[in-house]
Amino acid sequence: MDRAEAEALDRTDPLAAFRVRFHVGDTGGAIYMDGNSLGRPAEEVEAAISAAVIEWERRLVGGWEEWIDLPARVGDRLGRLVGAAPGQTLVCDSTTLNLYKVVSAAVAHQPGRREVLAVTDDFPTDRYVLQSIAEGRGKKLRLVDGTEDAIEAALSERTAVVCLSHVHFTTGRRLDGARITTAAQEHGALVIWDLAHSAGAVPVDLDGWGADLAVGCTYKYLNSGPGAPGFVYVAQRHHGRLRQPIWGWFGQADQFEMGERYEPAAGIRSYLTGTPGIIALRAVDAAIGVTEEAGLERLWAKSQALTDLLIERIAARLIPLGAQLATPTGSRGAHVSVRHPEAWRWCRALIEGELVIGDFRPPDVIRLGPAPLYTRFVDCFDAVDRMAATLEAGLERIDPGKGRVT
Ligand SMILES: *Cc1c(COP(=O)(O)O)cnc(C)c1O
């Protein structure tokens, strides 16, 4: 593959026209490869945030008449992107908080079972939430390798809950959602999917898989803004059966009765806690609109083509320089990772040199997340060339000191 071939792929890319809406400069500057960590804002999202402020100014407290339904309305819209029929998804709270709610609810629903099953090197917040709940409820947190075979081999009649990332945050490995869900349920376990690195880029079919519960982010491939709310999915069959532990007034059956005792609202609304952030919800709504317009099928097709190109270029340019591919060439998500003993300094050199913005993950990984809405094939091609040139120039001058955020 040469650069002309990458340019040719951009010319025939059916999503090429979306890029200008994200105000990405065409020449100069660093290539943004961190769409898997924080997506870029589209014009529509900026406009929606401004419109939300004006709406607040005009309607003041009267706005709540309509705003109160936004977590469920935007949730239904988001649900369509992850294969969830209406009435099962909310956009609210953070992913961490939503995970706490669903893991607690699921564990409490399986009192006779001792084990919570998860993957050893999963995202920190997931591990910490599981540690908290397992320790608090006297359960054993059983950690295994993140392959389908290892997970299936660990399932038993002791398994209460299985909690997994669909796409792994460092390696980008993608698990078979249908297969694991079925296997876990055959053992009587409940299955929770973390879709942080899937939603908006990778096909997910929660209802089709028969998933029990799920959570995810909107600020990664869904481009809804730093700290935009997460989402939570609870399959219809569990409504009224599982109970989440954070009893707030937004999850109360008759919120404005302000009654003495908490009674969970019917359906998915019982997973609300407190007052939702309306400006952020308007941003999520607009960002979902852009993703819908592009179409998940086209996004996934382009994402695979972008990561194919990255993998080919990494093999051609970086592996000869001592890097290794950390992402499986088979079942993977929308980002690609490379390992290198000097990954931290390499990543700093790329960012400080305004060459490539990726991110470092300990101990030795650089992640490249080419978001298909606004990343070109030439960006992937050039990013790998810049990474190679940086290694060839040597990393000795780079200060190994660490910043607070990587
Ligand atoms: C990004 C990410 C999160 C983030 O959780 P927050 O509560 O939004 O900080 C959670 N889980 C996984 C797997 C992630 O990749």
The ligand as an SDF file (V2000), in Angstrom:
LIG
                    3D

 15 15  0  0  0  0  0  0  0  0999 V2000
  -14.0970    4.8660   29.1070 C   0  0  0  0  0  0  0  0  0  0  0  0
  -14.6080    3.7020   29.8860 C   0  0  0  0  0  0  0  0  0  0  0  0
  -15.3660    3.8950   31.0380 C   0  0  0  0  0  0  0  0  0  0  0  0
  -15.5720    5.2850   31.5720 C   0  0  0  0  0  0  0  0  0  0  0  0
  -16.3930    5.4010   32.6810 O   0  0  0  0  0  0  0  0  0  0  0  0
  -16.7790    6.8570   33.2040 P   0  0  0  0  0  0  0  0  0  0  0  0
  -17.6690    6.6340   34.3330 O   0  0  0  0  0  0  0  0  0  0  0  0
  -17.4140    7.5660   32.0270 O   0  0  0  0  0  0  0  0  0  0  0  0
  -15.5130    7.5600   33.5630 O   0  0  0  0  0  0  0  0  0  0  0  0
  -15.8930    2.7690   31.6740 C   0  0  0  0  0  0  0  0  0  0  0  0
  -15.6540    1.5230   31.2060 N   0  0  0  0  0  0  0  0  0  0  0  0
  -14.8870    1.3150   30.0960 C   0  0  0  0  0  0  0  0  0  0  0  0
  -14.6540   -0.0730   29.6010 C   0  0  0  0  0  0  0  0  0  0  0  0
  -14.3330    2.4020   29.4210 C   0  0  0  0  0  0  0  0  0  0  0  0
  -13.5760    2.1990   28.3600 O   0  0  0  0  0  0  0  0  0  0  0  0
  1  2  1  0
  2  3  1  0
  2 14  2  0
  3  4  1  0
  3 10  2  0
  4  5  1  0
  5  6  1  0
  6  7  2  0
  6  8  1  0
  6  9  1  0
 10 11  1  0
 11 12  2  0
 12 13  1  0
 12 14  1  0
 14 15  1  0
M  END
$$$$
